[in-house]
Amino acid sequence: MPEKGERVAGLRERKKAKTRSTIQQHALRLFRDQGYDATTMEQIAEAAEVSTSTVFRYFSTKEELAVSDEQEAFFIQAWRAQPDDLPLVRALRHAIRSTLEGLSPTELGAQRDRDVLMFTVPELWAASLGNVTQARRTITELVAERSGRDTDDAAVRALSGTVFGIILDAMLRWAQDPAQDIAAELDQVLAFLDNDQFNRLMARDPDEGRS
């Protein structure tokens, strides 16, 4: 059973995470409704009912408010929760769907608002490149880990690059059309990779499917 100090620390961290999320959701709404350039940190603080100094405590710049994305940790958790005997591509499909379906409507809307900003505001696309690069690296590392291969293995790079492209395309389509069901869209496209031949190639035994 957790000690009292651990429970207090855990509660404190959850409160911080909630405050951070609330501030960002209000910021993304304001960016959407009145434009990124027209929105000030003071307006964001007022909308979130916190002080401007509190906003800066969680987000050092307005750019960070727009591009910061906390979903990667949830995806990694969902990925590692997949059964070991599940084929790699199927595990990937399940992890992505689990991550997206775990978001509340408000969180999902904020995610789309972030994607729209990334694709439509040039300075935010530049600021997002770090996140984009990290996402590409994470997918490569997770595919390598599950398949028992190196990150520079050709099959790992082929799969992770393809998956990354599929995700980026789905994000762009979703940004253009809010009616898109991004979870269903991703699952439908990834299903084309979820076949016996591809799953045998990516099986944990690196020699399997190569004869």
N, C-alpha and C positions, 0 to 999 in steps of 0.2 A: 504494500500500500504506500503511495507517495507520502513523503513527509510534508508537514505543513508548509515549510519554506518552498518546497518544490511546487506545491499546489498554488501558492501565492504567485510564484514566478511564472507558472504556466498561465494563470489567469491574467497576469500583467501583459504577457506576450500576446495573448488572444485579444486583449483590449487594444493594444498597439496595432495589431494587424487589422482589426475592425476599423479603427480610426483612419489608418492609411487607406484602406479600401474605400471608405466613405468619402474621403477627400478626393481620391482619384475619380470616383464615379461622378461626383458633382463637377469636377473639372472637365471630364469628357463630355458631359451633358452641355456645359457652357460652350465648350469648343464647337460642338455640333450645332448648337442653336444660334450662336452669335459670331462664330468664327474664332480660329485660333489666335490670330494677331490681335483681335479686338478684346480678348479676355485677359484680365489682369489677375495677379496672385491675390490681390485684395478682394476681388469679386469672388474668387474661388473660396477664400476663407469665409466670406459672408455667407455664401450658399451652404457651406459645410458646417456653419455655426461654430467655427473655431477661430483662433487668432491667426493673423498672418504669420507670426513667428512659428506657430504650430505647423502650418503648411510647409514652411521652410525646414522645419525639423525633420519632416518625413521626405520631402522632395526638394533637393537643392536648386533645381531650375524648373522652369515651365516645360521645357523639353522633356525632362524626366517624368513629369506628370503625364505627358501624352504617350510616351513610349514604354514606360516600365510595365512589365508583364510578369505576373507571379504564377502563371499557369504551368510553367515547365516543371516545377516541383511536383505538382499533382499528376502530370503525365508520367513522370519517372516512377512515382509511387504506383500508379495504375499499371504501368508496364511490368514492374517487378512483382506485381501481385498475380500475373498471369501464370497458369499451370506450366510446369517445365515441359510437359509432353505436348503442349499446343504448338502447332507449326508456327514458325517465326512471323510470317506475314499475317496470319490469323490473330496472333497475339498482339501484333501492332494495331490491327483493326479494332480489336476489343478495347485496347488501352486508349486509343483516340476517342472512340465512342463513349467510353466510361468517363473520360475527362470532360468532354463537352456536355454530356447529359447530366453531369454532376453540378453544372453551373445553374444558378438561379436565373430566371428571365432577366433580372437587372444586371447580373454579372455577364450574361451572354450579350446583352445589349451594349454594355461597356466594352466588351471585347470587339464587337463589330465597329463601334465608334473609333476605337484605337486603330483598327485596320484601315478604316476610311481615311483617318488623318495621315497614316503612314503612306498611303498611296496618293494622296492629293496635296499634301504640303511638302514641298521639296526639302526644306530644312529638316523636317521630321523623318523623311526617308533616309537622309544622311545620318541622322541621329539613331535611327533604328538598325543601321547596318551591324552594329555590335550585337544586338539581340538576334538578328537574322543569322549572323555567323555562328553565334553560340548555339542556336537551335540546330543548325546543320551539323555542328560538331557533336552535339548531344545525341542526335539520331544515329550518327556513325558509330559513336562509342557504345550505344545500347545494342545496336545490331551486331557489332563485333563481340560484345560480351555474351550475348545469348547464343551466337553461332559458334563461339569458341575460336574465332579468327582474329587476326590483327586488324587494326583500323585502316591500314593501307592495303589490305587484301582487295583484289579487283572486284570480287563478288560483293563484298561489304560496301565498297564505294559505289558500285552500280545500283544496289538496292537503296542505300541511304540517299543517294543523289536523286533517284527516281521518286522516292517517297517525299523528299523535301520539295521537289518540283510540283508534285501533286498537291501538297499542302498549300504552297504559295499560290498556285492557280485557284484553289478553292477559296482562299482568303480574298483574292482579287474579285472573283465572281460574287462572293458574298457582299463585299464592299459595294459592288455595283448594283446588287439586287437584294434588299433586306428580306425578301420573301424566301430566299434560298434556305433550305435546311442544310446547314454546313455539315452536320454529323452524318446525315444520310448521303450527302454528296460525296464526302470523303470515303465513306464505306463502300459506296457503289463503284468508285473508280479504283480503290485499292483491291476490290474483289477480283479485278483482272489479273493481279499479281498473286492472288491466293489460289494457286493451282499446284497439283502434285509435283510437277517438274520443278517449279521454282522452289517449293518448300523442301524438296529433296536436296536441291543444290545448296540451300541455306541451312541444312540440318547441322547439328552440333559437330558431328564427325566430319572433319574437313575433307575426308576422302570419299564420302558418300556422294553418289551421283556424278562422279568424275571419271568413271571407267569408260 
